[in-house]
Amino acid sequence: MIHKRIKIAVDAMGGDFAPRAVVDGAVDACREYDVEVILAGRENIIRRELKRHSISSLPLTLCKASEVIGMGDNPLDVVRKKKDSSIRVGMELLNDKKADAFVSAGNSGAVVSAALFVLKRIKGIDRPAIATILPTLQGNVILIDAGANNNCKPYHLAQFAIMGSVFSTYMLNCAKPRIGVLSNGEEESKGTDITRGAHDLLRKSSLNYIGYIEGKDVFKGTVDIVVCDGFTGNILLKVAEGTAECLSKALKEEIGSSLLAKLGYLLAKKSFSNFKKRFDYSEYGGALLLGVSGPVVISHGRSSPYAIKNAIRVAKQFAENKIIHHLTSDLEVSQDLLTFAKKPSLFDRLFKSDKKQEQEEL
């Protein structure tokens, strides 16, 4: 039987350190993960970076894209103006089945817009959501949505929970993931109209929903999936990153403050190294965009070559574990969505999408 490599399309121009960091990470991924990488971007710039490597035996190819979407660009430019951007071209490769997954460390809003325009939504999902993995005292937790949707309705959060459950089950091997809605208290009276509505929907579903979870409990490992709107989720993610960086810098300052502290560091060097690895975002590679009809991984804008390499690894796992297939055909997901939709009063109040509002938000 002929071995078929997973093909990953990569936005070579996306990220603060592109294209060098992206090219370096892609080369390392080809060597370590048995994947084929297609670099989308400006050919002359990419080839210049590739000259620093020995790639003659690597399954690495280029796909020309003359335009670049900057971090400050309007996300809709990827659809309206810059149709030959590296993000759009990479997404088209995925849509045309010339790639099995797509990775970008570029403008996340543009990646979401391109995915919606090129790949389209999975049937039954109104809004795609960004699912990112965070470390906890007990292992990992999935945060969904981490930034794709600022304005949500209760049924959007319910759909995020369903997608997060499928991701956790089939990619992280968590048999019955515990789900919590992020709120300002555990009592049912707390939260907003949106969180209370989502709470009512989820407790009637077949998902393993345990109720509200407070911010202080996210990293304790109380749940496997934290559900919230993208505005709240992105703030939580950035606060977590900032806290980790602050603690790391403060720890370095303390270690360098005395000879005794330096000696203590040498004795516990391995433990410090393990701690850093556990809370370093580059270890996790990137976040998954769930709800569109193809595997898309969004990496941190400051991704190093190591982070890009890991993002490609995550994209490979995303494709190999057939997450899209499970999102579209898993019976539990279908039954949950159908159960909600079969209740006319609930559907009219919560599930009838306001297409005009969605277009305005995009």
N, C-alpha and C positions, 0 to 999 in steps of 0.2 A: 504493500500500500504506500502510495506517494505521500510524503509529509507535506502538508500545506501550511506555510507560515502565515501568521496573522499579519495583515498589512495595516500600518498606522499612518494616517496623514497627519503631519505636524505643521502648524503655523510657524514658519522659521523667523518671521518678522515680529512676533508678538512677545512683549515682556520688556522690562527695564534694561535687561542685559542682552537683548537679541541684536544680531543673530548669533553672536559667538556662543553664548551660553546654551542656546537651543541646539545649535549644530553639535557642540561638544557632548551635550546630553544625548542627542540622537545617535551619535556614533557609539557612545558607551552602551546604549540600550541595544543596538544591533549586535554588539559583541557579547552581551551578557544574557539577553532574554530571548534569543532566537526569534526575533521579529524582523519584518521588512518595514523600513521607514521611507515615506515619501515626504520630502521637504518642500513645502509650498512657499514661494517668495521670489524675491528678485535674484535672478540666476547668477549674475556676475558677482554679487555680494556673497551669496552662499558658496559659490565655487572658490572664492578667495579664502573663506573660512575653512573649507574642506581641504585646502592644500596643506594645512597644518597637520593633517592626519593621513594615515595609510589606510585607504578605504577600498582598494582594488578588489578585495575578496568579500566585502560587506554588501548585504542586500539593501543598499541605500540609493534612492533615485531622487530626481528633482522634478518639480512641476512649476512652470513659470507663473508668476503672479506679479504684475507690474505696480500694484498699489498697496499701500499700507494704511491700516486703521490705527490711529494714535490713541493713547489713553484718554486724551481730552476731546476726541471726536464724538459727534453725535452717534449713538449706537445704530441709528437707522441709516447712516451713511453706507453701511455695508450692503444695504438693499437698494437705496436710492441713487447714490452717487458713485461709490467705489466698488463697482461690480467685479473688478478684477483684483480685488484685495486678496491677501494671503488667507484671510479668514474665510471669505466667500469661496475661493477656489478650493481650499481644503475641505470645506463642507460639501461642495459639489462632488468631490472625489468620493466622499462617503455616500452621498445620495445615489451616485451612479454605480455603486458596488465596486469601485476601483480601490476602495479602502474599507477596512472593517471597523475602524474607529477614527476619531479626530481629536487632536490635542492642541490647545492654545493657551499661552500665558498672556495673551493680549487683552484688549478691552472686553471685559466679561459681558457688558451690556450688548456689545456688537456680536459676540459669540451667541448669545441667547437670541438676538434678532435674526441672525443668519440661520440658526437652527429652526426657528419658527417658520421662516420664509422658505427655506430650501427643504428641510426634512419633514416639516409639519408635525402637528401634535399626534400623539397616540390617541386612538378613538376612546372616548370616555374620560379623557384628561383635559380639563379646561386651561390649566396653566402649568407649564414646565417649572421645575424647582431645582435649586442647587442643593445637592446633598454632600456634606463634607464630614469627614471623620475626625473626631477630637479624642484626645487621650483622657482617661479617667483613672481613678484609684483601682477600679475593677477590670479595666481593659480599655474598650473604646465605646464611644457613643456617636450616633449619627445625628447631625444637626441639619434639619430641613424645614424651611427654606433658608439658605445662607446668603440670599441677596438677589434673587431673580424677580421677586414680586413685592413691591412696597405696599400696595393696596390689595387686601385680600377679603374674601367673604368666608363664612364658616365652612362651606362645602369645599373651598380650595384647601383649607387646612386638613380637612378629612381626606382629600385626595393625596395630599403630601404624606399623610400618615400611611396610606395604602402603599404608595410608591416606596417609602422608606422601609416598610415591612418586607416588601419583595426584595429590595436591595440587601437588607440585613440577612434575610433567609438564604438567598441563593449566592451571595458573594462573600458574606462573612460567616456563613454556616451557623447562624443563630436560629434555632428551631422555632421558637415562639417569642419573637422580640417584644419587650415591654415598651409601651409607647406612652409618652407624657406630653401634654400641651403646656408650653411655657407661660407662666402667669405670675402675678405678684402675690400669690398666696395659694395654699392648698385647698382652702374652703371653696365650695361651689359658688358662693356669692361673690368671690373675687373675680378679677379679670375684666374684660371688655365684652361688648355685645358679640364681637367676633369670636373670642375665645370661649365664651359661654355657649354660643351656637355650635362651635366645633366640638366642644365637650359633650353636648347632647347627642350629636351625630355619632361620635366615636363610641360612646358607651352603649349604643344600640347596635353597633357593628359586631362582627365576629373577630375583630382584631383584639390583641392582648393589651387593651387600653387600661392604664391604672389611674388616670386622672391628671390633675394639674401637677406641675413640677415648678419649683421656684429656682431662680438663678443660682442660688447658693448650692443647690443639689445637683446641678448639671454634671460637675466633674467628680461627684462621689460614686457614680456608677449605679445610681438608683434606677435608671431606665436605659434602654438600648437605643431609643430614638426620641429626640426632642423635636417637637413640632411647633413652628411659629411662622409668622409672616416674614418676608425677606428683609424688611426694614429692621425689625427686632433682631433677626438672626445674624444679619451682617454686623450690627453693633456688638452683639455678643461675641462674634468671631474676632472682631478687631480688638475688643477689650482683652480677650484671652491671649491674643498674639502680643499685644502691648505689655500685658502683665508678665508673660513669659520672658520677653526681652528685658524688661525692667529688673526682674529677679536675677536673670543671668548676669547683667551688668553689675548689680549690687553685690552679687556673690563674688565676682572677679575682683571688685574693689576691696572686699573684706579679706579675700585670700592674699592679696598683695599688701595688706596693711601691716603685717608683721612676719617675722621669721617663723614663729610658732604656727601661724595660720598657713604659711607655705608648706611647712612640714606636714601639717594635718591634711592638706590637699594631696600631697604625694602619697600618703597612706590610703587615702580614699579616692584616688584618681579614677579607678575603674567605676566606682559608684557614681561619681560626678558625670563621667562619660555616658553611662547608661541613662542617667536622668536627662541629660541634654538630648540624647537620641529619642527618648520617649516623648519629649515635648517639642521637638523640632518639626515644623510644618513640612520641611523638605523631605522628611522620611515618608510622608503620606502621599506625596506626589501631586495630587490635585483632587478637585471635587467633581462629582458626577452630575451632569445635567440630566435629570430624569423627567420623562414625559414627552420627549420627542422620539421620532422613529429611527434613531441611530445612536450608537454609543459616542457621547461627547464628554471629554474631560477638560475642565477649566483649571489651569494652574495659577499659582500665585504670581502676581506681576513682577515680584522680585526673585523669581525662580532662578536658582543656580543650575549649572549643568547636572548636579546630583538630583535636584528636584525635578528637572525635565526628564531625566532617565527614569525616575520613579513614576512620573506621570504616564510615561509610555508603558511602564509595567502595569499600572492600574488600568490603562486603556485596553491592554491585552487581556487582562482578567475580566474586564467589563464585557468584551466581545466573546471570550471563551465560555463564560458562565451564562451566556445567552440571556442577559438581564432584560433586554428589549422583548424577547420572546415571552418571558415570564410575565412581564408587565402587561402584555397584550392578551395573553391566553390563560394565565393562571386562574383556576376556577374560583379561588377565594376572592381574588380581586374583582372578577366579573360579578360574583354574587353580591359583594358589598355594594358595588356601584349600582347594580340592578335593583337591589333592595331599597336603596335610597330613592332611585328614580321612580319606583312603582308607587310611591306615596305622593299622590297629586298635590295635597296641600303643602307638604314639605318641599316638593319640587318647585311649585310656584313661588314659594317664599324664598327659597335658598338656592335652588339649582338652576333656575332659568338665567342663563348667561346674558349679561348686558353687552352685546357685541360692540356697540358704539363706544361704551366706556373703555372696553379692552383696547380698541383701536387708538383711542385718545391717550391711554396710558403707554402704549408702545411708541 
